[in-house]
Amino acid sequence: MENAAASETPTRKSLTFSDHDLMRALCGERNAHLRIMEKKLGLSLYVRGNVITLEGAEWEIELGEVLLNQLYGLLESRYPLFPNDVDYAIRVLSRDKSANLKNIFKDQIFISSKKKIITPKTINQKEYIDSIRKFDIVFGIGPAGTGKTYLAMAMAVASLMRKEVNRVVLARPAVEAGEHLGFLPGDLYEKVNPYLRPLYDALHDMMDFENASRLLQQGVIEVAPLAFMRGRTLNDSFVILDEAQNATSDQMKMFLTRLGFSSKAVITGDITQIDLPEGKKSGLIEAKEILSQIKGIKFVYFSRDDVIRHPLVQEIIDAYERLEAGRP
């Protein structure tokens, strides 16, 4: 016996868009955007002139109508639409049809040194940057690829360029993930530098190499192991602690108490990827347990739906989550 979904008779709805140029941009080159919608939503889409006809189940048509109208609204506001944007938009509206894509995609972080504009792509990313604007201490917790560090870095560099802070400090615990630090060649700086490489990579993506190097030499931007924060007070600073799941309880307390006047701190981590020795509790997990009720501290949680990387990354995260769930 066929189930109800399989036997549901397809329905049709036609949408008319008045601007022919925007209509072409909405459909994408060779209708690439429409093909993405068909694949992700299970709809059939037909174009004739400035009319798009949707065919499918009632709920598919309802979601497709909201998606097309909101994407057209983005184009009217001069937002350049790319295939990835269509994919992100589908993710957002699939979770919440009442979401406003314009409020999310048009929220821009302007990096003046490279004339680069960075925008959130999911509801949680939008909440994250809004929280960084509003709160002095923000925790971003979730899997890899969700933009936790990248968006925090963008907010930090933008604040520095606007002279809202005098310094940006980027820290990471130098914790081994299967490799042994002692076997690496070189002095202490050369040993810990590989652990800080992802922070340098994100920084150079937002600033040209010469400008970033100059600010690093001047100490305006500092990239350092978490242990180097001990004994300091950071005033007028934007401080980011990355990979915080690998900070111990003592290190987390030490880091959070470094914050001085007119400063912000963003702490990012993935509590499913803890590399601490057995028996050592993650400072990020402890902070989540004891600080979540303090006013002025905000926790933002990301999920696989916020992953902004190759689509297979989402599948990989799912596979490992299933593996973890199957363990005693």
Steps between C-alpha positions, in 0.01 A plus 500: 500500500640842406545752778316831497803702390564273202138507385449873550392663176748772390362853497613804304551866569634777275698802618554810286807723540483839333870581444646286221864563602433402859303202377806375310716549809242314708510201265880508481727425207335223295237480776764376747317651798175330404679166465626534858147572620363198316764271647471628858122548518376222272309751287469524125552855371408629153589839356313686230575867451485665839286224654630211712260209551549274801373143497511263794347422837317783675766551766777499235319768302443708813869489591606560138275806474647652817852424375452651152330815631768559764786440255337742256477753784873458563571567133281813513717625786810457275623186674710290256351151502728197461421126499635463855259770616210299361618194691539698824158661451336160463664384823377809688141488374475122537557549873288814534274620217443828685871588489591818313786433259562870447563554872753216498680534167508881497664525844850588384835502679715737296875436509633829366865392476412251227171658388340168587143446616413199714138406571329235714339213309284337766268605782753392763781692329281810502426450871873453560614830348207684661608354835861609446375854439283496813693294758856532630549123538359261240544123473455339158464123533450258211662277238779592261411710196221701661687832482560539875861614473475663158211729593658586835821588317305715252330688785837550672676635190202725417504639857873567471458677165222717648731578796247358748786300655875558507606140474388153385626197691452153353575203725487122474593218737810320370352155555618198303237322288679168460838658419775568753615859544837395641599322180455811286827679410592850609461728802176557695360749247564260210341215696175684579471686169333206315218507756440869428510463120119496456479840670762644266316351203172667599679830566672502160168423333369832634810719472771525239825333606704823535240674716449193718877454541544866598225484764641173634849652528358804679307282743168652392396147404640221713477126437614296797457172689246520781772449761651839402187678631585431865561806716373753243213749502359574156340845475348647180543161334304252294609158625419167333564159653478234231476120554390572857387141553870422549544756778506356851276639774790702644595636160140605423471681834837665436396614152161639601652701785749671263225721358550867579302818438343568157581148381312212341570128513372231265560137594449234232515123515358162409425285805491186283872536415682515833869406488577538871657205686254259657383620839537870419171687469456746217482859619245571227259237631544628855444863388180391323379344824580785740489824297189464283276684750725806538356812339744652254631161387338345192519142374423435132471139383563384142393174334576309181248726322744791551792328327624726220742263333485225240157327525675173590617658827141490626479131415831432675377678816181294492694175460721572801203609710330168422818316597521687831133436574554126451774479761420396860 
